[in-house]
Amino acid sequence: MNGNKDPETENQEEKEIKTETETQAAEETEKPQESVPDGNNTNDTDTVRRIRLKRHLWPEELALKKAEHKVKQLKVLTIILLIAGLGIGYLGGSVLPAGFMSGLRSRADAARGLSSTDKINTIKEVMDNDWYFSKDIDNIDERMSDQAITGMTTNKEDPHTEYMTSEEADDFRQSINRNYVGIGVTFIHSGDANIVTEIFPGSPAEKAGVKSGDIIYAVEETQTNGLSASEVKDLVSGKEGTEVSVTFQRDGRYLTYQMTRAKVSATVSGHLLDDQTAYVKLSNFGDDTPNALETELNTLTQGKNMNLVLDLRNDGGGYLNSLSQVAAFFLPEKTVVMKQEYKDGTVTEIRTGKGQMTNIGRMVVLVNENTASAAEVLTLALKEQRDNVTIVGTTTYGKGTVQVSRAFSDGSTLKYTTSRWLSPNGTWVNNTGITPDKEVELHAVLTRSMSGMEENQSFAEDQVDDRIGDAELCLDYLGYEPGRTDGYFSDQVEEALKKYQTDHDLSADGILNEETYTSLLGSVYLDWNSNTDHDTQLKAALEVLHG
């Protein structure tokens, strides 16, 4: 073959090349034809036509070229937008309204994703800068930090680890030590009412004549109906030595007492049940509890041999140091009170020091479902280390862990679990509690969680409601014989309610309204705190000691 192409074949090739060229981008079109001298021909009019041949592009190569072209276009667009953004930013400060710019920025931010590298700080920044309600919060950074820490310390495995603000930490310490500057009462919030449940011994309230069951109606000129318990607490609290006027509601009457605020502290109280039996109640294991308990025991026994009823009902625990000192009054020196087991498996023992009172004979420890933590430690330590201790009541709470509190420089506090505690014999009560030697229930009204009534509510015959059940339990406890406690308002319930209303100077219409409801609760608290007729657990304790 001589390498020369057949004319017909050459024409076909030229047509194919021409067709391929027309389908490609503008830069790939063929160049204009040129006339050049032919070295073998002297005729200047003769020309040679040259066609630029292009390499055939496969589909994959075409797709790649198109993608690269789009990238170039995006880069150009980005530069244009950047320049435009700078211009808009400049104009935004002088021409465009601020609201427009904020809205534009907000929509732009919302379109962007968030980095997962540092979620906490990213969220804080968004909440600080873009969250609508941040404008109403004085210190948004502090609020966000507190809430973030609260989230970190909230775990399903451990409900007792928590972060507390400075105010919450103060309230926590006061709740353990029960040391306040005020009038010396505890109260519960029920519906719209705040009902006194306990009077501290020697307090301004006791001296003035306040009674358990009284309803706090007003502090100075502020009516408390509808206020929360913390709001009422703030009203009655204040500087030591200052005066406060408090109006109480009792059986339809309004009693106003002028009291001088004072320091009150009452984790220990007691009295003699008979000439052989002392009764001591521990409300918490606070800083001053050991000293107060020693004073109370010496006052009651006067050095004589006595049996003791130690009431730990509703005692939620307290400080470990206080616990070991209290245990020392009842156990020989160096007796194991409890064991602590840490996360690495290390076990330490807490032992008593000196101080045992040898004139304490047989003991009964009263417990219930709210006996927890240090109170449970003491209960098992006494039961396992003494041969004359009987536990009476209902199964305890079951808190088998130990916490420590560490304060920050601003007063906020981290309280966290460091170990679990075991009894001297190795028992762990967590989530199970302590089963009494003698199980005795109280009247159901004393353990029921009351629903509470509001001012505009009322119930009458043939209705059914939990609040009716509350009232029926109160009537039954107080001896008015409603005949049932299931929440159905029968005609017998109506008659019992009328008798109660008549006895307490209320409108005897047989209708359960907020006034009658709170009066019933108040009467229950007054009866419980003023006599022991309904204290079946205490009666059982005396039977054990006298049996």
C-alpha positions in Angstrom: 0.0 0.0 0.0 1.4 3.4 -0.9 -0.2 5.4 2.0 -2.4 7.6 -0.3 -6.0 7.7 0.6 -8.8 6.9 -1.8 -10.6 10.2 -2.6 -14.0 8.8 -1.7 -12.6 7.6 1.7 -10.9 10.9 2.3 -14.2 12.8 1.7 -16.0 10.5 4.1 -13.4 11.1 6.8 -13.6 14.8 6.4 -17.4 14.7 6.8 -17.1 12.7 10.1 -14.6 15.1 11.5 -16.8 18.0 10.6 -19.7 16.4 12.3 -17.8 15.7 15.5 -16.4 19.2 15.6 -19.9 20.8 15.4 -20.9 19.0 18.6 -18.1 20.2 20.8 -17.6 23.5 22.8 -16.8 26.8 21.1 -13.0 26.6 21.6 -13.0 23.3 19.7 -14.4 24.6 16.4 -12.2 24.3 13.3 -9.9 27.3 12.3 -10.4 29.3 9.1 -8.9 27.8 5.9 -5.5 29.1 4.9 -3.9 29.5 1.4 -0.3 28.4 1.3 2.1 28.0 -1.6 2.4 24.5 -2.9 6.1 23.6 -3.3 5.4 21.4 -6.3 3.1 23.8 -8.1 4.2 27.3 -9.4 0.6 28.4 -10.0 -0.1 30.9 -7.2 -3.8 30.5 -7.6 -3.7 26.9 -6.6 -4.2 26.4 -2.8 -4.2 23.5 -0.4 -7.1 23.2 2.0 -6.0 22.2 5.5 -8.5 21.0 8.1 -7.5 20.8 11.8 -8.2 17.4 13.1 -9.4 17.0 16.7 -8.9 14.0 18.9 -12.2 12.1 19.6 -13.4 12.5 23.2 -15.0 9.6 24.9 -18.2 10.3 27.0 -16.3 10.1 30.3 -13.9 12.7 29.2 -16.7 15.0 28.0 -18.4 14.7 31.5 -15.1 15.6 33.2 -14.6 18.6 31.1 -18.2 19.8 31.8 -17.6 19.3 35.6 -14.4 21.4 35.4 -16.3 24.1 33.6 -18.9 24.2 36.3 -16.3 24.5 39.0 -14.8 27.5 37.2 -18.2 29.0 37.0 -18.8 28.5 40.8 -15.5 30.1 41.6 -16.4 33.1 39.6 -19.9 33.2 41.2 -18.3 33.0 44.7 -16.0 35.9 44.0 -19.0 38.0 42.7 -21.1 37.1 45.8 -18.2 38.0 48.1 -17.8 41.4 46.5 -21.5 41.9 46.6 -21.7 40.9 50.2 -19.0 43.4 51.2 -20.9 46.0 49.3 -24.2 45.1 51.0 -22.5 45.0 54.4 -21.2 48.5 53.8 -24.6 49.7 52.7 -26.3 47.8 55.5 -24.8 50.2 58.1 -26.0 53.3 56.3 -28.8 52.6 53.8 -30.6 49.2 54.6 -32.7 48.8 57.7 -31.1 46.7 60.6 -34.1 44.4 60.6 -33.6 43.5 57.0 -29.9 42.7 57.7 -30.8 40.6 60.8 -33.4 38.7 58.9 -31.0 38.1 56.0 -28.3 36.9 58.3 -30.7 34.7 60.2 -32.0 33.0 57.0 -28.4 32.6 55.8 -27.3 31.0 59.1 -30.3 28.7 59.1 -29.3 27.4 55.7 -25.9 26.5 56.9 -25.2 23.4 59.0 -23.4 23.3 62.3 -20.0 21.9 63.1 -19.9 18.8 65.3 -16.4 19.6 66.5 -17.4 21.6 69.6 -21.2 21.3 70.0 -21.4 22.9 73.4 -19.7 26.1 72.5 -21.4 26.2 69.1 -24.8 25.9 70.7 -24.0 28.5 73.4 -23.0 30.9 70.6 -26.2 30.3 68.6 -28.4 30.7 71.8 -26.5 33.9 72.7 -26.6 35.5 69.3 -29.6 34.1 67.4 -32.1 32.7 70.0 -35.0 35.1 70.1 -35.7 34.9 73.9 -32.1 35.7 74.8 -33.0 39.4 74.7 -35.1 38.9 77.8 -32.3 37.2 79.9 -29.9 39.4 81.8 -27.0 36.9 81.8 -27.5 34.5 79.0 -24.0 33.0 79.2 -24.5 32.1 82.8 -27.9 30.6 82.1 -26.6 28.5 79.3 -23.6 27.3 81.3 -25.8 26.3 84.2 -28.2 24.4 82.0 -25.4 22.7 80.2 -23.9 21.6 83.5 -27.3 20.4 84.7 -27.6 18.3 81.6 -24.2 16.7 82.2 -25.0 15.8 85.8 -28.4 14.4 85.1 -28.2 10.7 84.6 -30.7 7.9 84.9 -28.1 5.7 86.7 -27.7 8.3 89.5 -30.5 10.7 90.6 -28.4 12.0 93.5 -25.6 13.7 91.5 -26.5 17.3 90.6 -25.3 20.8 90.0 -26.7 23.5 92.2 -26.7 27.2 91.7 -25.5 29.3 94.6 -29.1 29.8 95.8 -30.0 26.2 95.4 -26.8 25.2 97.3 -27.8 27.5 100.2 -31.3 26.0 100.2 -29.8 22.5 100.3 -27.6 23.3 103.3 -30.5 24.9 105.1 -32.7 21.9 104.5 -30.1 19.6 106.1 -29.2 21.8 109.0 -32.7 23.2 109.3 -31.3 26.5 110.3 -33.2 29.5 109.1 -33.8 33.1 110.0 -37.5 33.4 110.1 -40.5 32.5 112.2 -39.8 28.7 112.6 -42.4 26.8 110.7 -42.5 24.3 107.9 -45.5 24.2 105.5 -46.7 22.5 102.4 -48.3 24.0 99.3 -51.7 22.4 98.5 -53.8 23.8 95.7 -53.7 27.6 96.3 -53.1 27.2 100.1 -49.9 27.0 102.2 -50.6 24.9 105.3 -48.3 24.8 108.3 -47.2 21.2 109.1 -44.7 21.7 111.9 -43.7 24.3 114.5 -40.0 24.4 115.5 -39.5 24.2 119.3 -38.7 27.5 120.9 -39.4 29.4 117.6 -41.1 32.8 117.2 -44.1 30.9 115.8 -44.4 28.6 118.8 -44.2 31.5 121.2 -46.8 33.4 119.3 -49.3 30.6 119.3 -49.2 29.3 115.7 -50.4 25.8 115.3 -49.9 23.0 112.9 -52.7 23.1 110.3 -52.9 26.8 110.3 -53.1 28.3 106.7 -50.8 31.1 106.0 -53.2 33.8 104.6 -51.0 36.9 104.4 -47.5 38.2 105.2 -47.7 41.9 105.9 -50.0 43.2 103.2 -49.4 40.4 100.7 -52.0 37.7 100.5 -50.4 34.3 99.9 -53.3 32.5 98.3 -51.9 31.1 95.0 -48.2 31.9 95.9 -45.7 29.0 95.8 -44.0 27.7 98.9 -40.7 29.3 97.9 -42.5 32.7 97.4 -44.1 32.4 100.8 -40.7 31.4 102.3 -39.1 34.5 100.9 -41.8 36.7 102.5 -41.5 35.3 106.0 -37.7 35.1 105.9 -35.5 38.1 106.6 -32.8 39.6 108.8 -32.6 38.4 112.4 -34.4 40.8 114.7 -36.7 42.3 112.2 -40.5 42.3 112.7 -43.0 40.5 110.4 -46.8 40.4 110.6 -48.3 37.1 109.5 -52.0 36.3 109.2 -53.2 32.7 109.6 -56.6 31.2 108.8 -57.9 28.7 111.3 -61.4 27.2 111.2 -62.8 30.2 109.3 -61.1 32.7 111.6 -58.2 35.0 110.8 -55.4 35.4 113.4 -52.6 37.9 112.9 -49.4 37.5 114.9 -46.6 40.1 115.1 -43.3 38.1 115.3 -39.6 38.9 115.5 -37.6 36.9 113.1 -34.9 34.8 114.7 -32.4 32.0 114.0 -34.1 28.7 114.3 -32.6 25.2 114.1 -34.3 22.0 114.9 -33.0 18.7 113.7 -33.6 17.1 117.1 -36.6 17.1 119.4 -37.8 14.8 122.1 -39.9 14.1 125.2 -40.7 11.4 127.7 -43.3 8.8 126.8 -43.3 7.4 130.4 -40.8 7.2 133.3 -38.9 4.5 131.6 -39.1 5.5 127.9 -37.6 8.5 126.1 -38.6 9.6 122.6 -36.2 11.4 120.3 -36.9 12.4 116.7 -34.0 13.1 114.3 -35.2 15.2 111.3 -31.8 15.3 109.6 -28.1 14.7 110.2 -26.9 18.3 110.2 -23.8 20.1 111.5 -25.3 20.6 114.9 -27.2 17.4 115.2 -24.7 15.5 117.4 -24.5 18.4 120.0 -28.3 18.8 120.0 -28.8 15.1 120.4 -26.4 14.8 123.3 -28.1 17.7 125.1 -31.6 16.2 124.4 -30.6 12.7 125.7 -29.0 14.1 128.8 -32.0 16.3 129.5 -34.5 13.4 129.1 -32.6 10.6 130.9 -31.0 12.7 133.7 -28.4 9.9 133.8 -31.0 7.2 134.5 -31.2 3.9 132.6 -33.9 4.3 130.0 -35.3 2.7 126.9 -35.4 4.8 123.8 -37.7 5.2 120.8 -35.5 6.7 118.0 -37.8 8.2 115.4 -36.1 8.4 111.9 -39.3 8.7 109.9 -39.0 11.2 107.1 -35.3 11.7 107.9 -33.6 12.1 104.5 -30.0 11.8 105.8 -27.3 14.4 105.9 -23.6 14.6 106.6 -21.4 11.6 107.1 -19.4 13.2 109.9 -22.6 13.9 111.8 -23.8 10.3 111.3 -20.6 8.8 112.8 -20.9 11.1 115.8 -24.5 10.2 116.4 -23.8 6.5 116.1 -21.1 7.0 118.8 -23.7 7.7 121.4 -25.2 4.2 121.0 -22.2 2.0 120.0 -18.9 1.2 121.6 -15.8 3.1 120.4 -14.3 1.9 117.1 -17.4 0.0 116.1 -18.0 -0.2 112.4 -20.8 2.1 111.3 -20.6 1.4 107.6 -18.3 0.5 104.7 -17.6 2.7 101.6 -16.7 1.0 98.3 -15.2 3.2 95.6 -15.2 2.7 91.8 -11.7 1.1 91.9 -12.9 -1.5 94.4 -11.2 0.1 97.4 -13.2 -0.3 100.6 -12.9 1.9 103.7 -14.6 1.6 107.1 -16.3 4.4 109.1 -16.0 3.7 112.8 -17.3 5.4 115.9 -15.3 7.5 118.2 -15.7 8.0 122.0 -19.0 9.0 123.6 -21.2 6.0 124.1 -24.1 6.6 126.5 -24.2 3.4 128.5 -27.6 4.3 130.2 -29.5 3.6 127.0 -31.3 0.3 127.2 -33.6 -1.3 124.7 -34.1 0.6 121.5 -36.9 0.8 118.9 -36.1 2.6 115.6 -39.1 4.0 113.8 -38.7 4.1 109.9 -40.9 4.8 106.9 -40.7 5.1 103.1 -38.9 8.5 103.5 -36.2 7.2 105.8 -33.1 7.5 103.6 -29.3 7.6 103.3 -27.6 8.4 106.6 -30.8 7.4 108.5 -30.7 4.0 106.9 -27.0 3.7 107.7 -27.7 4.3 111.4 -30.7 2.0 111.4 -28.6 -1.0 110.1 -25.6 -0.1 112.2 -27.7 -0.3 115.3 -29.6 -3.4 114.2 -26.4 -5.3 113.3 -24.2 -4.1 116.2 -26.6 -4.2 119.1 -28.7 -7.1 120.3 -31.6 -5.1 121.7 -32.8 -3.1 118.7 -36.1 -3.5 116.9 -37.1 -1.8 113.7 -40.8 -0.8 113.4 -42.6 0.9 110.6 -42.6 0.5 106.8 -39.8 -0.3 104.3 -37.3 2.5 103.9 -36.4 4.5 100.8 -33.3 2.6 99.7 -30.5 5.1 99.0 -27.2 3.2 99.1 -24.8 5.8 97.8 -22.6 8.5 99.2 -22.2 12.0 97.8 -19.7 14.8 98.4 -20.3 18.5 97.6 -17.6 20.8 96.1 -18.3 24.5 95.8 -17.2 26.8 93.0 -15.8 30.3 93.8 -19.2 31.8 92.9 -21.1 29.7 95.4 -22.5 27.2 93.0 -21.9 23.5 93.9 -21.4 20.2 92.3 -22.8 17.3 94.4 -21.7 13.9 93.1 -21.6 10.3 94.0 -18.2 9.0 95.1 -19.0 5.5 96.5 -21.7 3.1 97.6 -22.2 2.3 101.3 -22.6 -1.1 102.8 -23.8 -2.1 106.3 -21.3 -3.6 108.8 -22.4 -7.0 107.6 -22.1 -6.0 103.9 -25.8 -5.3 103.1 -26.5 -2.8 100.2 -30.0 -1.3 100.5 -29.9 0.7 97.2 -33.4 0.6 95.6 -34.6 -2.0 98.0 -34.6 -0.3 101.4 -34.7 -1.9 104.9 -37.6 -4.1 105.8 -38.7 -3.5 109.4 -38.8 -6.3 112.0 -42.4 -5.3 112.7 -44.3 -3.8 109.7 -46.9 -1.3 110.8 -48.9 1.0 108.5 -50.2 4.5 109.4 -53.6 5.8 108.3 -53.6 6.2 104.5 -54.2 9.9 104.8 -50.7 10.3 106.3 -49.0 8.8 103.3 -51.3 9.9 100.5 -50.1 12.5 98.0 -52.9 15.1 98.1 -54.2 16.6 94.8 -55.0 20.0 96.2 -58.0 22.2 95.3 -58.2 25.7 93.8 -60.5 28.5 94.8 -63.0 28.0 91.9 -63.4 24.2 92.3 -66.2 22.4 94.1 -67.7 18.9 94.3 -71.1 17.6 95.4 -73.1 14.4 95.8 -72.8 11.8 93.0 -69.6 13.1 91.6 -66.3 11.2 91.4 -62.8 12.8 91.8 -59.5 12.2 93.5 -60.0 15.3 95.7 -63.2 13.8 97.0 -61.1 10.8 97.9 -58.7 13.1 99.8 -61.5 14.6 101.8 -63.0 11.2 102.6 -59.6 10.0 104.0 -59.4 13.2 106.1 -63.0 12.7 107.4 -62.2 9.0 108.2 -59.0 9.9 110.0 -60.8 12.6 112.0 -63.6 10.2 113.0 -66.5 11.5 110.9 -67.3 8.1 109.2 -67.7 8.9 105.5 -68.3 5.2 104.8 -65.9 5.1 101.8 -62.6 6.5 100.6 -62.8 5.7 96.9 -63.5 9.2 95.6 -67.3 8.8 95.1 -69.4 11.5 96.7 -72.2 9.5 98.4 -75.0 10.8 100.6 -73.1 9.5 103.6 -70.1 11.5 102.6 -72.3 14.6 102.3 -73.6 14.0 105.9 -70.1 13.5 107.3 -68.9 16.7 105.5 -71.8 18.7 106.9 -70.9 17.5 110.5 -67.3 18.6 110.0 -68.3 22.0 108.5 -70.6 22.6 111.5 -67.9 21.7 114.0 -65.4 24.1 112.3 -67.6 27.1 111.7 -67.8 26.6 108.0 -70.9 26.8 105.8 -72.7 23.5 106.4 -73.9 23.0 102.8 -72.3 19.6 102.3 -70.3 20.9 99.3 -66.6 20.2 99.1 -65.0 23.5 98.1 -61.4 24.8 98.5 -62.1 26.3 102.0 -63.4 23.0 103.4 -60.7 21.0 101.6 -57.8 23.0 103.1 -59.5 23.0 106.5 -59.7 19.2 106.5 -56.0 19.0 105.7 -55.2 21.5 108.4 -57.2 19.5 110.9 -55.2 16.3 110.0 -51.9 18.1 110.5 -53.0 19.6 113.8 -54.1 16.3 115.1 -51.0 14.5 114.0 -48.6 17.0 115.6 -50.6 17.5 118.8 -51.3 14.0 120.0 -50.3 10.4 119.3 -53.8 8.8 119.1 -53.3 8.0 115.4 -49.6 7.0 115.6 -50.0 3.3 115.2 -46.2 2.8 114.7 -45.4 4.6 118.0 -48.0 2.4 119.7 -46.3 -0.7 118.3 -42.9 0.6 119.5 -44.2 0.9 123.0 -45.7 -2.6 122.8 -42.2 -3.9 121.9 -40.5 -2.1 124.8 -43.1 -3.0 127.3 -43.7 -6.6 126.1 
